[in-house]
Amino acid sequence: MLRKALRLFSLTFLALAGMHVHAAEQEVSSTTVLNMPTGVSTISHQIYDLHMLIFWVCVVIGIGVFGAMLWAMYFHRKSIGHEAENWHEHLGVELVWTIVPIFILVAMAWPATTTLIEIYDTSDAEIDIRVTGSQWKWQYEYMGEGVQFLSQLASSQDEIYNLDEKGEFYLQEVDNPLVIPVDTKVRFLLSATDVIHSFWVPDFAIKKDAIPGYITETWVEVTETGVYRGSCTELCGQGHAFMPVVFNVVEKDEYEFWLAEKIQEAEAIAALTEQTFTMEELMARGEEAYLTSCALCHQANGQGVPPAFPSLVGSAVVTGPIDAHLEVGVNGVPGTVMQAFGNLLNEVDLAAIMTYQRNAWGNDMGDIVQPIDVYNYKQGQ
């Protein structure tokens, strides 16, 4: 029995020592690291420090408990003439094993509570970004800047259906990453348009649900530039796996330049609303926007996956009156997975998609939806 106890103690000690060594070696392959990552945000560093503090408290407790057991088993073993004591209670021992754990728990609770309060403290943020989850994409709005855009999966349909070789960041790449500056506190206001989604970036140590009809908050202050990836971690439907989160953390001057470009781009899109496009221009832009925003449900060939995702080929909506088509595109269909795109896509892309749908796959309606038509429809609601 003593040999088994010694073996258990040695294995436990080696495992704990191995975790400490791997924690210090940040360049070790991820397949061999046993400890949790430190992350790249101020809060992730605090969480890691808290984890290591509690870890070493547990190590000390483990050494004390196993040490006392081994000492008693070795120096009071029967083979050297010791006999078991016959006693029922010992007030001093009971006081010690009651009072000491209380002090230990209080000492552990203080840094844990401090870290938890810090996690929920979203005050004094320099940038506010509204994050809206939809099946299956994220919309980002930089509050007070007039900048908003959709961030959608960039992995191609051919990769998804094994018609092409999968890229390095398969299902982890988007067309429009969220850009934030380094060493800046950024607050996220999260909501959703349809079902519950969950905004998760492991390197930032943030994970927050986006709930329809509610605003939840979280924040991050990233300490290192780079590209960081996450995903939706709520089972939000058939396209759950196709809803990545990608951050591009840049220097502050680079962020200011990017934001200025985005503001100019938003102004240009607003100006395009009053422009008249040709059929060829709308079809080209519409195909690109359709493949990005619609193909996941309705398929690239428009055939859909009935009954959940109806076919658009010969559809009564697509080949019917333009106003009925606008109603579905702008406001969605309540009670179905067809969401409202009126606040997700700009007027130019909506007009292009509808024109494409009405004239692709043999529908050949021959009519055109202009951006001003979409704008006027929204205003008339």
C-alpha positions, 0 to 999 in steps of 0.5 A, spaced: 500 500 500 505 504 501 508 503 494 502 505 491 501 511 495 508 513 493 507 512 486 501 516 486 504 521 489 510 521 484 505 521 478 501 527 481 507 531 482 510 530 475 504 531 472 503 538 476 511 540 474 509 538 467 504 543 467 508 549 470 514 547 465 509 547 459 506 554 461 513 557 461 514 554 454 510 558 449 513 556 443 511 549 444 506 545 439 499 546 441 498 539 441 503 538 447 501 544 451 497 542 457 496 549 460 491 554 458 493 559 453 495 566 456 491 570 450 492 577 448 488 581 452 488 584 458 482 580 461 485 574 458 492 575 462 488 576 468 484 570 468 490 566 466 494 569 472 488 567 477 488 560 474 495 560 476 494 562 483 489 557 484 493 552 481 499 553 485 494 554 492 491 547 490 498 544 489 500 546 496 494 543 499 495 537 495 503 536 497 500 538 504 495 533 504 499 527 501 505 529 505 501 528 511 498 521 509 505 519 507 508 521 513 503 517 517 503 511 513 511 510 513 512 512 521 506 509 524 506 503 520 504 496 523 511 493 521 515 497 526 510 496 531 505 501 531 498 500 533 492 504 531 489 509 536 482 508 538 480 515 539 473 519 537 474 526 537 480 531 537 477 539 538 484 542 536 484 538 529 477 539 527 478 547 529 484 547 524 481 543 518 475 548 519 478 554 520 484 553 515 479 552 509 475 558 510 481 562 510 484 559 504 477 560 500 477 567 502 484 568 500 482 565 493 475 569 493 478 575 493 482 575 486 477 571 483 471 576 485 476 582 483 477 579 476 470 577 475 468 584 476 473 587 471 470 582 466 463 585 467 466 592 467 464 595 460 465 603 462 470 608 459 470 604 453 474 608 447 470 605 441 463 602 441 461 597 436 454 594 436 454 586 434 448 583 431 448 576 429 443 573 424 443 566 421 449 566 419 452 572 419 455 578 423 453 585 422 458 590 425 456 597 427 461 602 429 457 607 433 457 614 432 461 613 426 456 611 420 460 605 419 456 598 418 457 592 414 456 585 414 461 579 416 460 573 412 464 566 411 469 567 405 470 559 404 467 558 397 461 553 396 466 548 392 470 548 399 464 546 403 462 541 398 468 538 397 469 540 390 475 544 391 481 543 396 480 546 403 484 552 404 488 553 411 483 557 414 477 553 412 470 556 415 475 561 419 475 566 414 470 572 412 469 577 407 469 583 412 473 582 418 472 586 424 478 591 425 480 594 432 486 598 434 491 595 439 491 597 446 484 600 446 478 598 450 473 596 445 465 595 448 461 590 444 453 591 444 450 584 442 444 582 440 440 578 434 435 578 429 432 571 429 435 566 434 440 566 440 447 566 437 454 567 441 460 571 440 466 567 442 474 569 441 478 565 445 484 569 444 481 575 447 477 570 453 470 573 451 464 569 450 457 573 450 450 571 448 447 575 442 439 574 444 434 577 440 430 583 443 436 584 448 442 588 449 448 584 452 455 587 453 462 585 453 469 588 452 476 587 450 483 591 450 488 587 445 495 588 447 498 585 441 496 586 433 494 580 429 489 576 426 484 573 431 479 568 430 473 565 433 466 563 432 458 562 434 458 557 439 451 557 440 447 551 436 443 557 431 441 552 426 443 549 419 449 554 418 452 554 425 458 552 423 459 557 417 459 563 422 466 565 424 468 571 427 475 574 425 478 580 428 484 584 425 487 588 430 492 594 428 496 600 430 492 606 432 494 610 426 492 604 421 485 603 424 484 611 423 486 610 416 481 604 415 476 607 419 476 613 414 476 609 408 470 605 411 466 612 412 468 614 405 465 607 402 459 608 406 458 615 403 459 612 396 454 607 397 449 612 399 450 616 393 450 610 389 443 609 391 440 615 386 444 612 381 441 608 375 445 601 373 444 597 367 442 590 367 449 587 366 452 591 372 446 589 377 447 582 374 454 582 376 454 585 382 448 581 384 451 574 383 457 576 387 452 578 393 447 573 392 453 567 393 455 571 399 449 572 402 444 567 400 447 561 397 448 558 403 440 557 404 438 557 397 444 554 394 448 557 388 444 554 383 437 557 386 435 550 387 434 551 395 433 545 400 426 544 400 422 545 404 426 549 409 430 553 404 425 553 398 427 553 391 428 560 387 427 557 380 420 559 378 418 561 385 412 565 385 415 571 389 421 571 385 417 571 378 411 575 381 410 583 382 416 587 384 413 589 390 412 582 393 419 581 392 421 587 395 417 585 401 420 578 402 427 581 401 426 587 406 422 584 411 423 577 411 418 572 412 415 571 419 415 564 422 421 562 417 428 562 417 428 567 411 430 573 415 429 581 414 435 583 409 433 591 410 437 593 415 443 587 413 444 589 406 445 596 403 440 598 397 445 597 392 446 590 394 439 588 395 437 591 388 442 587 385 440 581 388 433 581 386 435 583 379 439 577 379 434 572 382 429 575 377 433 574 371 438 568 373 437 560 372 432 561 367 427 566 370 428 571 365 423 576 367 427 581 364 426 587 369 430 591 373 430 593 381 434 599 382 437 601 388 432 607 389 426 602 388 429 599 395 430 606 398 423 608 396 420 601 399 423 602 405 421 609 406 414 608 404 413 602 410 
